Amino acid sequence: MNIEEIREYCLSKKGVTECFPFDEKTLVFKLFEKIFLLTNLDGELSVNVKCDPEKAIELRELYTAVVP
């Protein structure tokens, strides 16, 4: 997945907006003004996604790419 695919997917959801509230390198997606995903536009692609804490533990156990 690349940044354009992530952006297209996020913006396809009803009520989602994008902005740069922190700096020009950190793209933020919000649902009704609440952040649910952050990604970098500089360097290697990484994504931070809001997640239920218990689900996050489960995902970290299943996938080595999921890190806290």
DOTOR-127394 format. One record per residue: x, y, z of N, C-alpha, C, O in turn; residue number from 0. Coordinates in steps of 0.001 Angstrom, whole numbers, plus 500000, padded with zeros to 6 digits. Layout:
N
r n.x->X	n.y->Y	n.z->Z	ca.x->X	ca.y->Y	ca.z->Z	c.x->X	c.y->Y	c.z->Z	o.x->X	o.y->Y	o.z->Z	seq->NUM
...
END
This chain:
68
r n.x->500854	n.y->498832	n.z->500000	ca.x->500000	ca.y->500000	ca.z->500000	c.x->500900	c.y->501230	c.z->500000	o.x->501951	o.y->501235	o.z->500641	seq->0
r n.x->500489	n.y->502265	n.z->499284	ca.x->501242	ca.y->503517	ca.z->499269	c.x->500367	c.y->504656	c.z->499792	o.x->499192	o.y->504459	o.z->500099	seq->1
r n.x->500946	n.y->505830	n.z->499888	ca.x->500243	ca.y->506960	ca.z->500495	c.x->498976	c.y->507326	c.z->499728	o.x->497967	o.y->507684	o.z->500337	seq->2
r n.x->499016	n.y->507239	n.z->498408	ca.x->497819	ca.y->507570	ca.z->497620	c.x->496698	c.y->506568	c.z->497859	o.x->495530	o.y->506954	o.z->497912	seq->3
r n.x->497027	n.y->505300	n.z->498004	ca.x->496010	ca.y->504289	ca.z->498295	c.x->495415	c.y->504487	c.z->499682	o.x->494210	o.y->504332	o.z->499877	seq->4
r n.x->496264	n.y->504830	n.z->500641	ca.x->495781	ca.y->505106	ca.z->502004	c.x->494851	c.y->506307	c.z->501988	o.x->493768	o.y->506272	o.z->502572	seq->5
r n.x->495277	n.y->507370	n.z->501316	ca.x->494475	ca.y->508597	ca.z->501234	c.x->493132	c.y->508314	c.z->500553	o.x->492087	o.y->508735	o.z->501048	seq->6
r n.x->493157	n.y->507613	n.z->499438	ca.x->491934	ca.y->507303	ca.z->498703	c.x->490978	c.y->506477	c.z->499563	o.x->489773	o.y->506728	o.z->499581	seq->7
r n.x->491526	n.y->505486	n.z->500278	ca.x->490690	ca.y->504643	ca.z->501129	c.x->490056	c.y->505467	c.z->502252	o.x->488848	o.y->505391	o.z->502477	seq->8
r n.x->490867	n.y->506245	n.z->502946	ca.x->490347	ca.y->507028	ca.z->504075	c.x->489279	c.y->508017	c.z->503620	o.x->488227	o.y->508135	o.z->504249	seq->9
r n.x->489551	n.y->508729	n.z->502523	ca.x->488605	ca.y->509742	ca.z->502060	c.x->487338	c.y->509142	c.z->501447	o.x->486362	o.y->509861	o.z->501234	seq->10
r n.x->487337	n.y->507855	n.z->501163	ca.x->486136	ca.y->507206	ca.z->500632	c.x->485091	c.y->506970	c.z->501721	o.x->483932	o.y->506678	o.z->501428	seq->11
r n.x->485513	n.y->507099	n.z->502981	ca.x->484603	ca.y->506894	ca.z->504104	c.x->483821	c.y->508173	c.z->504387	o.x->484384	o.y->509267	o.z->504336	seq->12
r n.x->482560	n.y->508050	n.z->504677	ca.x->481689	ca.y->509189	ca.z->504928	c.x->482143	c.y->509972	c.z->506167	o.x->482388	o.y->509392	o.z->507224	seq->13
r n.x->482249	n.y->511285	n.z->506019	ca.x->482579	ca.y->512154	ca.z->507139	c.x->484061	c.y->512344	c.z->507399	o.x->484427	o.y->513057	o.z->508334	seq->14
r n.x->484933	n.y->511727	n.z->506597	ca.x->486381	ca.y->511817	ca.z->506822	c.x->486950	c.y->513072	c.z->506147	o.x->486604	o.y->513406	o.z->505014	seq->15
r n.x->487831	n.y->513751	n.z->506883	ca.x->488560	ca.y->514899	ca.z->506347	c.x->490049	c.y->514671	c.z->506565	o.x->490451	o.y->513851	o.z->507390	seq->16
r n.x->490858	n.y->515406	n.z->505816	ca.x->492311	ca.y->515331	ca.z->505984	c.x->492834	c.y->516724	c.z->506277	o.x->492257	o.y->517723	o.z->505848	seq->17
r n.x->493955	n.y->516778	n.z->507028	ca.x->494553	ca.y->518065	ca.z->507358	c.x->496002	c.y->517852	c.z->507798	o.x->496475	o.y->516723	o.z->507928	seq->18
r n.x->496684	n.y->518966	n.z->508021	ca.x->498070	ca.y->518967	ca.z->508492	c.x->498162	c.y->519830	c.z->509756	o.x->498729	o.y->520922	o.z->509707	seq->19
r n.x->497619	n.y->519366	n.z->510880	ca.x->497597	ca.y->520199	ca.z->512087	c.x->498942	c.y->520313	c.z->512811	o.x->499126	o.y->521223	o.z->513619	seq->20
r n.x->499870	n.y->519417	n.z->512538	ca.x->501131	ca.y->519400	ca.z->513275	c.x->502275	c.y->520010	c.z->512475	o.x->503006	o.y->520862	o.z->512980	seq->21
r n.x->502430	n.y->519579	n.z->511240	ca.x->503467	ca.y->520088	ca.z->510348	c.x->503107	c.y->519682	c.z->508929	o.x->502089	o.y->519025	o.z->508711	seq->22
r n.x->503932	n.y->520064	n.z->507961	ca.x->503633	ca.y->519779	ca.z->506561	c.x->503997	c.y->518348	c.z->506148	o.x->503770	o.y->517963	o.z->505001	seq->23
r n.x->504555	n.y->517565	n.z->507065	ca.x->504970	ca.y->516189	ca.z->506774	c.x->504032	c.y->515135	c.z->507346	o.x->504110	o.y->513969	o.z->506959	seq->24
r n.x->503146	n.y->515521	n.z->508260	ca.x->502274	ca.y->514567	ca.z->508931	c.x->500833	c.y->514766	c.z->508481	o.x->500173	o.y->515732	o.z->508865	seq->25
r n.x->500360	n.y->513840	n.z->507664	ca.x->498994	ca.y->513889	ca.z->507159	c.x->498074	c.y->513215	c.z->508164	o.x->498327	o.y->512090	o.z->508595	seq->26
r n.x->497010	n.y->513908	n.z->508533	ca.x->496076	ca.y->513438	ca.z->509555	c.x->494698	c.y->513263	c.z->508937	o.x->494228	o.y->514116	o.z->508183	seq->27
r n.x->494059	n.y->512151	n.z->509264	ca.x->492686	ca.y->511906	ca.z->508839	c.x->491806	c.y->511919	c.z->510078	o.x->492129	o.y->511322	o.z->511105	seq->28
r n.x->490678	n.y->512624	n.z->509949	ca.x->489751	ca.y->512754	ca.z->511065	c.x->488364	c.y->512307	c.z->510639	o.x->487968	o.y->512456	o.z->509483	seq->29
r n.x->487644	n.y->511761	n.z->511594	ca.x->486242	ca.y->511432	ca.z->511419	c.x->485482	c.y->512274	c.z->512418	o.x->485601	o.y->512076	o.z->513627	seq->30
r n.x->484704	n.y->513208	n.z->511917	ca.x->483958	ca.y->514130	ca.z->512773	c.x->484874	c.y->514819	c.z->513789	o.x->484578	o.y->514874	o.z->514983	seq->31
r n.x->485996	n.y->515343	n.z->513281	ca.x->486971	ca.y->516123	ca.z->514053	c.x->487786	c.y->515307	c.z->515055	o.x->488492	o.y->515890	o.z->515878	seq->32
r n.x->487711	n.y->513987	n.z->515010	ca.x->488530	ca.y->513136	ca.z->515884	c.x->489528	c.y->512370	c.z->515032	o.x->489158	o.y->511707	o.z->514062	seq->33
r n.x->490803	n.y->512468	n.z->515406	ca.x->491861	ca.y->511807	ca.z->514657	c.x->491711	c.y->510293	c.z->514752	o.x->491511	o.y->509749	o.z->515838	seq->34
r n.x->491808	n.y->509609	n.z->513597	ca.x->491824	ca.y->508150	ca.z->513619	c.x->493037	c.y->507573	c.z->512902	o.x->493340	o.y->506390	o.z->513062	seq->35
r n.x->493746	n.y->508396	n.z->512107	ca.x->494917	ca.y->507894	ca.z->511401	c.x->495883	c.y->509037	c.z->511129	o.x->495480	o.y->510128	o.z->510724	seq->36
r n.x->497172	n.y->508768	n.z->511358	ca.x->498239	ca.y->509701	ca.z->511018	c.x->499242	c.y->508959	c.z->510147	o.x->499497	o.y->507774	o.z->510359	seq->37
r n.x->499805	n.y->509650	n.z->509175	ca.x->500839	ca.y->509052	ca.z->508347	c.x->501853	c.y->510108	c.z->507944	o.x->501537	o.y->511296	o.z->507878	seq->38
r n.x->503058	n.y->509671	n.z->507678	ca.x->504119	ca.y->510590	ca.z->507309	c.x->504208	c.y->510714	c.z->505794	o.x->503908	o.y->509765	o.z->505069	seq->39
r n.x->504618	n.y->511871	n.z->505325	ca.x->504835	ca.y->512087	ca.z->503901	c.x->506314	c.y->512189	c.z->503578	o.x->506688	o.y->512418	o.z->502428	seq->40
r n.x->507146	n.y->512023	n.z->504578	ca.x->508591	ca.y->512160	ca.z->504441	c.x->509266	c.y->510871	c.z->504915	o.x->509006	o.y->510412	o.z->506027	seq->41
r n.x->510118	n.y->510291	n.z->504092	ca.x->510829	ca.y->509077	ca.z->504490	c.x->510004	c.y->507830	c.z->504262	o.x->509050	o.y->507829	o.z->503484	seq->42
r n.x->510390	n.y->506756	n.z->504959	ca.x->509689	ca.y->505483	ca.z->504829	c.x->508258	c.y->505608	c.z->505350	o.x->508018	o.y->506210	o.z->506397	seq->43
r n.x->507321	n.y->505037	n.z->504612	ca.x->505912	ca.y->505127	ca.z->504975	c.x->505636	c.y->504416	c.z->506295	o.x->506031	o.y->503267	o.z->506490	seq->44
r n.x->504962	n.y->505107	n.z->507184	ca.x->504464	ca.y->504495	ca.z->508415	c.x->503089	c.y->505080	c.z->508694	o.x->502778	o.y->506198	o.z->508285	seq->45
r n.x->502271	n.y->504305	n.z->509397	ca.x->500893	ca.y->504695	ca.z->509667	c.x->500597	c.y->504429	c.z->511135	o.x->500938	o.y->503371	o.z->511663	seq->46
r n.x->499964	n.y->505388	n.z->511786	ca.x->499491	ca.y->505213	ca.z->513157	c.x->497968	c.y->505250	c.z->513112	o.x->497374	o.y->506193	o.z->512587	seq->47
r n.x->497345	n.y->504217	n.z->513665	ca.x->495892	ca.y->504092	ca.z->513612	c.x->495358	c.y->503959	c.z->515025	o.x->495905	o.y->503224	o.z->515847	seq->48
r n.x->494285	n.y->504681	n.z->515294	ca.x->493632	ca.y->504557	ca.z->516592	c.x->493018	c.y->503168	c.z->516694	o.x->492413	o.y->502671	o.z->515743	seq->49
r n.x->493180	n.y->502549	n.z->517858	ca.x->492722	ca.y->501171	ca.z->518013	c.x->492373	c.y->500900	c.z->519476	o.x->492967	o.y->501479	o.z->520386	seq->50
r n.x->491420	n.y->500031	n.z->519682	ca.x->491086	ca.y->499571	ca.z->521024	c.x->492330	c.y->498911	c.z->521621	o.x->492961	o.y->498098	o.z->520947	seq->51
r n.x->492703	n.y->499234	n.z->522866	ca.x->493920	ca.y->498686	ca.z->523453	c.x->494004	c.y->497158	c.z->523438	o.x->495073	o.y->496608	o.z->523171	seq->52
r n.x->492916	n.y->496475	n.z->523714	ca.x->492939	ca.y->495009	ca.z->523701	c.x->493126	c.y->494470	c.z->522286	o.x->493833	o.y->493482	o.z->522086	seq->53
r n.x->492498	n.y->495110	n.z->521308	ca.x->492656	ca.y->494695	ca.z->519918	c.x->494094	c.y->494950	c.z->519466	o.x->494645	o.y->494170	o.z->518689	seq->54
r n.x->494701	n.y->496026	n.z->519943	ca.x->496089	ca.y->496347	ca.z->519591	c.x->497039	c.y->495249	c.z->520065	o.x->497958	o.y->494873	o.z->519337	seq->55
r n.x->496834	n.y->494741	n.z->521251	ca.x->497660	ca.y->493653	ca.z->521776	c.x->497511	c.y->492419	c.z->520892	o.x->498499	o.y->491767	o.z->520552	seq->56
r n.x->496294	n.y->492110	n.z->520530	ca.x->496036	ca.y->490959	ca.z->519658	c.x->496731	c.y->491131	c.z->518304	o.x->497341	o.y->490190	o.z->517798	seq->57
r n.x->496643	n.y->492310	n.z->517726	ca.x->497277	ca.y->492562	ca.z->516428	c.x->498799	c.y->492478	c.z->516511	o.x->499445	o.y->491980	o.z->515589	seq->58
r n.x->499381	n.y->492969	n.z->517626	ca.x->500838	ca.y->492883	ca.z->517800	c.x->501293	c.y->491426	c.z->517909	o.x->502387	o.y->491090	o.z->517456	seq->59
r n.x->500473	n.y->490562	n.z->518502	ca.x->500806	ca.y->489150	ca.z->518607	c.x->500730	c.y->488443	c.z->517251	o.x->501483	o.y->487502	o.z->516998	seq->60
r n.x->499831	n.y->488890	n.z->516388	ca.x->499634	ca.y->488259	ca.z->515089	c.x->500586	c.y->488764	c.z->514012	o.x->500993	o.y->487998	o.z->513138	seq->61
r n.x->500944	n.y->490046	n.z->514064	ca.x->501704	ca.y->490666	ca.z->512981	c.x->502931	c.y->491391	c.z->513528	o.x->502801	o.y->492284	o.z->514365	seq->62
r n.x->504095	n.y->491019	n.z->513069	ca.x->505337	ca.y->491641	ca.z->513540	c.x->505455	c.y->493101	c.z->513115	o.x->506184	o.y->493866	o.z->513745	seq->63
r n.x->504747	n.y->493502	n.z->512053	ca.x->504810	ca.y->494883	ca.z->511577	c.x->504029	c.y->495841	c.z->512471	o.x->504228	o.y->497054	o.z->512404	seq->64
r n.x->503139	n.y->495301	n.z->513311	ca.x->502348	ca.y->496146	ca.z->514222	c.x->503162	c.y->496334	c.z->515496	o.x->503441	o.y->495385	o.z->516229	seq->65
r n.x->503529	n.y->497578	n.z->515735	ca.x->504352	ca.y->497900	ca.z->516912	c.x->503675	c.y->499012	c.z->517711	o.x->502950	o.y->499832	o.z->517147	seq->66
r n.x->503912	n.y->499039	n.z->519023	ca.x->503303	ca.y->500084	ca.z->519841	c.x->503935	c.y->501448	c.z->519585	o.x->503534	o.y->502438	o.z->520197	seq->67
END
